[in-house]
Amino acid sequence: MLLIGIGCAGCDRSALASPPSSVDAGSLLIEGVPHIQQKPDFCGEACVAMVLGGMNRTGDQDWVFDQSGLDPALGRGVYAKELALALKRIGFDAPHPYKPAVTARQVQAELDAMVADLEQGIPSIVCMHFEDAPRTTEHFRLVLGFDREVDEMIYHEPAEADGAYRRMPRKLFEKLWPLGPDDARVVIRFALRYGALREGFAATTPTSADYAQRVMKLKTHLPRGFTIAVSPPFVVIGNSPPKTVLRHARRTVQQTVERLKRDYFARDPDEIIDVWLFRDGPSYRRYARELFGHTPDTPYGYFTSEFNALVMNIGTGGGTLVHEIVHPFMSANFPDCPPWFNEGLASLYECSTTRDGRIWGLTNWRLTGLKREIRRDGLPSFAVLMAKDEDQFYNDSAGDNYAQSRYLLQYLQERGMLREYYHAFLANRATDPTGYNTLKAMLNIEDMDAFKKKWQRWVMALER
């Protein structure tokens, strides 16, 4: 048995795993290549990750996908064209992978070239058919050896957990390898000669690969007539015309995220969140029941923690969507944020515009109820409002609590204090968990009862 390590300068051979002892004498085999089971449709990505592991280089299959630049909204793994680009970016010197294979002689010539590469410690990634679907399904495998005595190819099968050092009769391999119509068949092989390889990473936060996997999963139960777009940290799904769904993803979602991050939030949520945008009330109610088992109690939209999804009737406008986008960012950046500020900021931007490239809250429908409460002297002090826990805030005059919080933040916004207040509140949260003392310091006011009266006069002068 001729055992060969992958041809890589500086590799630590002692760290490489040994191949199975069942390999027969006379075999040609590249040893020490770890087997990695692919994620759905990531067979090519997993093959590259295996080779990198055999060279003691970091870089998992997600990282390989990211190097391809493939749009994750397509919901698939790389094809040969994208795999070639990923290999180039990683630093492999992989020649053009397509070779004509109309005749058996041409197939044999390319197989001989692959065996010659194996003798030099150069593995190959091939694209071929599955045995049980030889004319329809294409699949990447990593070829690591050839057993001359029994005429078998030796390869890692990424599709299965126990796929290390599998064997396939050469004749079957030659049958499954060529792709395309009979008069224009080709074989696809990437001979993985290394150049100046980049170091990869094992991703710990959502990457393009994570979004691609999420889209694949969504497609398994997506009703007809829906379009998917990726706008990190969200996957947007809608049943409006495709151009409309893409416009919502790029304008409403992406622009809102960019502007919120510019002023407030340093990090994205740790998880991907689905945003379902239904074009009108009937489809919103129908699919809320069919997809999530819910009967909506609001005509606008809601968040479901069970599915980690925003469910929206976009026919009512984008205000509720912007409102709900705030919450996952607040959770990621200010996890112990009291409800008054969490809902106040979200409510401020449910009616907003752009001013000097920044998000800017406008007067909205909540003003009417707030003025009514001011006239009847029904508002609590700011100390009481800001100290309310979730049960008190959401169950005790919730609409008034939302409005009072929102227009307090709009007051700070109009005086150029809101962004500074948020960051000061965040920094002081251990000693000032409600934000009340930080607010007093920001306003430079001790008599908050007098400030409340001043703020109420400001509110009463506002018009929608």
Beta strands, then each sheet from edge to edge (+ up, - down):
strand 1: 2-4
strand 2: 27-30
strand 3: 92-93
strand 4: 98-100
strand 5: 124-130
strand 6: 133-147
strand 7: 152-156
strand 8: 166-169
strand 9: 186-191
strand 10: 193-194
strand 11: 227-231
strand 12: 234-238
strand 13: 273-278
strand 14: 301-304
strand 15: 309-313
strand 16: 352-355
strand 17: 358-361
sheet 1: 1+ 2+ 6- 5+ 9- 4+
sheet 2: 1+ 2+ 6- 7+ 8-
sheet 3: 3+ 10-
sheet 4: 11+ 12- 13- 15- 14+
sheet 5: 16+ 17-
end
